Amino acid sequence: MSVQTSILLLGAYLIGSVPFAIVSSRLFKLQDPRSYGSGNPGATNVLRSGSKAAAALTLTGDCLKGWLAVWGAGMLGFDPLTAALAGLAAFLGHVFSVFLRFNGGKGVATALGVLTGIAPMAALVCLGIWLLGAAASRYSSLAALAAAVAAPVAVALGSGDMALAGVMTAIAAILIWRHAANIRRLLAGTEGKIGNCKS
């Protein structure tokens, strides 16, 4: 790995590490999102504060940092696979944020941002899957899991680039792992639905 690539991946990781849930909560003078609800520093939990604006800012910021890593790498002249790896680094930064002692969110919005940078049409497909899943089940976590499973397939079918699909497979696997507690609650029938207090 070249020095330039190493610097790119480190920079992408640091961008991904910016905890927009906490930044937006402070801007709107809200409680730290890790202190209520699911304790997850993400848009869904920030929404539980009652501030749709703070949740929207969190969602936008988390999504943009994933996209920015991929887009920025491309603008700097890196090849598509290296740009996708920069997206993976940003995703890892979100999930294992250096600013939060290597804790972080579950990565749904950041994964969507990365996917948008890699394959915009695949991102639209996965967003549609999330929206349909959330509307049908009212389980945000279930919708996210369905979209995560679909993402590598959508990239493979849309671009034919198995290396890019492999990067998305890694992101999807980590995202699913981060939802382990949600999966257990879904199986037990205790997972909170969208609009409820529990996550």
TALINNOR-V784398 format. One record per residue. SS is DSSP state (@ for helix, = for strand, . for the rest). PSI is psi in whole degrees, 0 to 359 (NA if undefined). OMEGA is omega in whole degrees, -180 to 180 (999 if undefined). Layout:
# TALINNOR-V784398
ss->[SS/SS]
psi->[PSI/PSI]
omega->[OMEGA/OMEGA]
This chain:
# TALINNOR-V784398
ss->[././@/@/@/@/@/@/@/@/@/@/@/@/@/@/@/././@/@/@/@/@/@/@/@/./././././@/@/@/./././././././@/@/@/@/@/././././@/@/@/@/@/@/@/@/@/@/@/@/@/@/@/@/@/@/@/@/@/@/@/@/././././@/@/@/@/@/@/@/@/@/@/@/@/@/@/@/@/./=/@/@/@/././=/././././@/@/@/@/@/@/@/@/@/@/@/./@/@/@/@/@/@/@/@/@/@/@/@/@/@/@/@/@/@/././@/@/@/@/@/@/@/@/@/@/@/@/@/@/@/@/@/@/@/@/././@/@/@/@/@/@/@/@/@/@/@/@/@/@/@/@/@/./@/@/@/@/@/@/@/@/@/././././././././././.]
psi->[131/163/319/318/320/317/319/312/322/316/319/320/317/321/314/335/345/117/88/333/319/321/311/324/321/320/323/9/48/168/155/125/345/355/2/172/231/346/4/128/74/173/320/319/323/326/331/346/344/355/103/328/316/320/319/320/319/312/315/314/315/323/314/324/328/316/318/321/317/311/315/320/318/319/332/359/8/153/164/322/317/323/320/322/327/321/318/319/319/319/315/325/320/315/324/66/128/335/349/33/42/27/173/197/185/342/9/308/319/321/320/320/317/314/323/321/323/311/90/319/321/323/320/319/313/324/319/320/319/313/316/317/318/320/321/320/336/17/108/320/318/318/318/320/319/317/323/317/323/334/308/325/317/321/315/315/325/322/336/6/104/336/316/321/326/320/316/330/318/316/316/320/317/319/316/318/321/341/18/317/322/321/318/319/324/316/328/351/21/5/134/144/163/129/347/172/331/159/NA]
omega->[-178/177/-179/179/179/178/178/-177/177/179/179/178/-180/176/179/-178/-179/-175/-175/178/-179/177/-178/179/179/179/-179/178/179/174/172/-177/177/-175/-180/179/-180/-176/-177/178/-179/-174/-178/-179/177/179/180/177/-177/-179/178/-180/179/179/179/178/178/-180/-179/-179/-179/179/-176/-177/175/179/-177/-179/-179/-179/-179/178/178/180/179/175/178/-179/-176/-179/178/177/177/178/174/175/177/179/178/177/178/176/178/-176/-179/-173/177/-179/180/180/177/167/179/-178/-178/168/-176/-178/180/177/178/178/177/-179/178/178/-178/-173/-175/-179/177/178/178/178/-178/175/177/178/179/-178/179/180/180/-180/-177/-173/-173/175/178/-177/179/178/180/179/178/179/180/179/-177/-171/-179/179/180/178/-179/-179/-176/-175/-176/-178/-175/177/177/177/178/176/179/176/178/179/-180/-179/179/179/179/178/179/178/-176/-180/178/179/178/180/177/-180/-179/-178/-177/180/179/180/179/-178/177/-176/-175/180/999]
